[in-house]
Structure formats: structure tokens, C-alpha cells
Amino acid sequence: MKKLVLIINTLNSMTKTILTLFFLFSLLEVQAQTVISSCSATDSIQELYKEDAALLALKWLYDTKSSDTISIAIPQAEKDTIMKSLMAVYNATSLAARDTVIEIFNIHAWPSPSKSIIADVMDTNTSITYFLNNTYPTGNAILDTLINTYKLTVTSVNIGFMPYTFIAELSFPTMLNSYALVDSISLVPGVSMAEINYPYGDGNTISFFEYLTGSGTFHKLIYSYGWGDCLSGCINRRSWEFNIYPDCSVEYLGSYGSLLDSTLASISKYHNNEIFINVYPNPVSANLSMALNGISNQPLEIRFIDAIGNTVLSDHKTLQNDEILNYSLKSFKSGIYSLNITSQNQILSKIIIKE
């Protein structure tokens, strides 16, 4: 009788183990496949993944504690290595999982850090004034070298928290090592602080890993799709893993994570219209003209703010196509002003110099 009870208890324990394993494997799609692929692609295809390669290379440098982290430019060798792996997965068209991550969900690396940084500056010298107004050269050797080498542009300026201070956003056309750039910008006289401009929330991303084995080196790419309140940090996430070998063959290892809803494949893409502003003349002595492109039939709030944060002129307009606005600044005192334009979905700032 004791043996019978022992057998029954053993069977119950095995049943629980089997059920647990079945539940775990239901969350993990295991269907390893290896296919022949290619690490090369046309320039137009590589252009689609150029920023992904740079972002993943930057993370790889810091993960491996590379000495190249002191460089503002991301080394081309690391970007090329990752691009080859990205292209290998892209070209593995016989894998259904490839279509899922490339065609259906169009997964790319999460853009963090972004292609911009934030700098707190004090308008204490001519170089900073020129810098805020995108006038080059500024006269400061460090600043001019950075602007010329990395094509830095001040894309927005807001009044700072202290008198005569401004918060400037600096953008650059290609992905850089923002951490090293922040360190260099901080050395410029008049810059009190600089920091990374991180994007809000969370979303899709790609992760890259390199493994060294006795038989050689191979790489792993993990494509991750996130959904559900991603502004606060995605509630749900599913990932697909691929190994890429030296001969560019790709092994699909499987997917895991939250179960996908079939409706997720119907993804809507929204493109916000950007507003571009042109003001002239600047510096201005009397009358200022303003042209805004990319907006029409939207209510705008227009404000001129002095260096200590006071609104000295405000206006409300609904622009028609190609309409030019004109303002008299004769009564303004000489100095720097922030022109703030607020539309339904964005705020644009421009520094105005009153002579």
C-alpha cells in the first residue's frame, strides 16, 4: 500500500512538472532554423538601418568598456560589423520570423540617445550670442570646432530659469556619441550644463551581442516589439532571436514573451507636420518679418519674451498659406529675445537679436 501511495505521489509530481513545462513552452516559440543568407545589400537598404547600426555600436562600445567611448564619432568598424548582421537577417527571406520583424512590425533600434543634446547657457559673451542664433564662426575655438566637425545646429531655444540664461537644443544630422559630445560642450565658456536629450517612453528595439566560442565568433540580434502604454514603459513585449554566423548564415532560435494579438499587425503610422520658421532681418532694428512653412488654418499664439522671462509682445493668428507676418520692434530695448510660436501640437522657438 505504501508503495502504491508513493507511485501515485510520484506520478502527481511528474504531472505537475509536465504541466509547468507545457505552460512555459506555450510562451516560447521554439523552432530553430538555420538558412543561408548574405551580409551585403544595396545602399538604399543599408540606409534604412544606418541609425540602427550606429545606436547598437554605441551601446556595444559602452557594454564592452571600449576605449573608443571617448570619441564623439562612433567608430566605423563597429558600425560595419553590426550592419552586416542586420543585413544577414534582412536577407534571410526564407524565415517567416524575418518577415514578422522586418515587414510586419518594421522593428528598429529604440532611438536612445537621440540625435540632439540640451545645453544650459548664459548669454555672457558674443560667442554664445552667435551660437544661439546659428551664426558661424562664433569666435570660440572649441565651439567652432564642434559645430564644423559634427554639423551642430541650434534647433530650439527657451528662456532659462535664471536671468539671462537660455536652454538650447542642439541637433546633429548623423548619430554621434552624445555622451562624449556632452562632455566637450560642457567645456565651452558660457555653458553651465549639458545633458543627453533622451526620448520619452519606450517602444520597439533591437539588441546586439557578440559571443566568442572555441570554434569562433558569432553575433546575436534580438528584435523586440512592445505595445500597451509605451509612453510609460510598454506593458507587453515579444522578442525574436537570431544568431548570425561568420559565413552570414542565420539561425532563428525562436520567440518568447507576451502573446501577440492578431490586430497588432494593423499598424497605423502618423506623421506630424513640422513647422519651419524664417525671420528676417535678424539682428533687427525696427521691423521684423516672419514666414512659417508647413502650417495653415491653425490657430497660433506668438510671444516675444525678454531675457528675464517677461512677455513684451503677444499675438494670436490663424495663418493662410504662405502668409507673411510683420511686427514692429522699434520699442524693444536692445538685447536678446525669444520668439515662441505655439500651435496645436508643437512649440517652436527662435532667438531674436534687437539692435
Summary of the structure (lengths in Angstrom):
residues: 355
radius of gyration: 27.2
end to end distance: 103.3
largest distance: 105.4
contacts: 994
relative contact order: 0.12
helix: 29%
strand: 34%
